[in-house]
Amino acid sequence: MNIRVGQGFDVHAFAENRDLMLGGVKVDYHLGLAGHSDADVLIHAVCDALLGAAGLGDIGHHFPDDDPHYKGIDSRKLLAHVMKSIHDLGWKVGNLDATVIVQKPKLATYIPDMRACLASLLLIDVAACNVKATTTETLGFTGRGEGIAAQAVVLLETNRD
């Protein structure tokens, strides 16, 4: 079996008059995230991890933020496109481990839905899809409530040489 590991990282600032989407789940909060798409920082980090593991560059290369086609797009569609690309190369996801870095809102009650959504999109069992949330103890831009960061690590597997 051939395996590869990829890591992804993304950051978005908070913005008014936008929904807060994380891991494909709408989070009840008075602020959303700024971005060309729906700004789902968690899905963007997952996309970058997948693309990196497959040697396919990064999310900005595949979905440029100056392309009107992607304006306001649901990031689940971006992840579905990335998954098609890695499957076309013979890869499948072994597991995901992701962390959302945010002071507020608290995400514990949303994490099961995020895991289920991401597992469905990644075509893996929920047990192979881990999502965590942490704070920075009020330090840095996330601690000051200016935005959210996310990081993700994925394992890709194939039976091809």
N, C-alpha and C positions, 0 to 999 in steps of 0.2 A: 504494500500500500504506500502511496505517495501522499505526504501531508505538507501543508504550508500554513504558516501563521501570519495574520495581518492585524494591524492595529490602526484605529482611527480616532480622531479627535476633532471636535467642533465647538464653536462658541457662537452664541447670538445674544444681542442686547435685548432687554425688555422693551416693549413698545405698547402704546395704548391702542385701543380699538382693534385688537387682533385676538383671535382665539389662541390659547396656549395648548399646543399639540406636543406630546411627548410619547415616543414609542408607538405612534399611531392612535393614541388615546387623548381625548379632549379632557384637559385638567381644568377644574373650576377655579379660576383665579382672575383677578381684576386686570391683569396684564397678559399680553401674549409676547411673542418674540418677533423682532424685526428680521426681515429677510425677503428675498425675491420669491421664494416658494412659500409654503406654509411655515417654514423655519423650524421644522421638527429637528432640533439639535441632536436628539438621540438617534433617530433614523439616519441622519447625515453622518454621524460618527460610525454607525454600522456599515453604511455604504462604503465609506472610505476604508474601513477594515477589510471588507470583502474585496474591493477593487485592488487594494494593496497586496493582499495574499495571492490574488490571481495574476498579479503583475500587469494590471490594467490602468495604472495611473491613479487619478483621484476624482472625486465627485465634481470638482470645478471643470475638469476636462470634459467629462461626459454631459454635464448639465450646466452650461455657462450661465452666470447670473445676469448676463446682458441679452440672453435669448428670450424674446417675448413668449415663446412656446411654454416656458417653465414658470411664467409669472403666476403666483398663487397656487401652483400645482400641489396636490396632496403628495407628501413625501413617500407615502406607501407605494405610489406609482413609480417613483424613482427607484425604490428598493426592489420592486418587482422587475424592473428593467435590468438592474444590476444582477439579480438572481438569474435571469434568462442568460445574460452574458457569461456568468461563471458556469452555468449548466452547459451552455454551448461548448465550453472548453473542457467538459468532462468532470468538473468539480462539484462537490456537494458540501454542505456545511456540516461539520461535526458538532461544534458547539459555539455559543456566544457567551461572553462575560462582559457586561457593560456597567458603567457607573455614570450617574447623573450628579453633577456637582451644583448644588443650589442651596441657598439659605432658606428662602421661602418661595413657593409654598411647600409644605410637607407632602411627600409623595407616597408614603407607606400604603395608603389605601388604594392607590392607582397601580402599584407595581404588579399585582397579579394580572390585571388586564393588559398592561404593557407586555408582560412576558407572553401571554396568550397570543396577542396580536403579532408580536415579532416572531414567535415560534411558527405561527401559521404562514407568515411571509417567507421565512427561511426554510420552510418544509422540514422542520425538526420537532422533536417532542419538547414539550414545555420543560421537562427536566433537564434538557440540554441548553436551555435559554435562561441565563441568569441576568437580572437587572437589579442594581443596587442604587441607593441614593445616599449622598453624604453632604455635609456642609463643610465650609472652610472656617468654622468658628468665628464668623464675622470678618475674616481677613480677605483682602483682595476684592476684585470686582464682583465676584459671586457673593461674597460675604456682605458687601455693601448693598446688595440687592439690585445691581445694575444689569445682570444677565444670568445666563445659565451656560455651563460647559458640560460636555459629555465625552466620554472615552469608551472605546469598545475594542475587544480582542476577539478574533474569530479563528477557528481552526477549519481549514478546508481539507477534504480528503478526496482521493481518486484511486481507482484501481489501475489506471493507465500509468505507463512509465514516463 
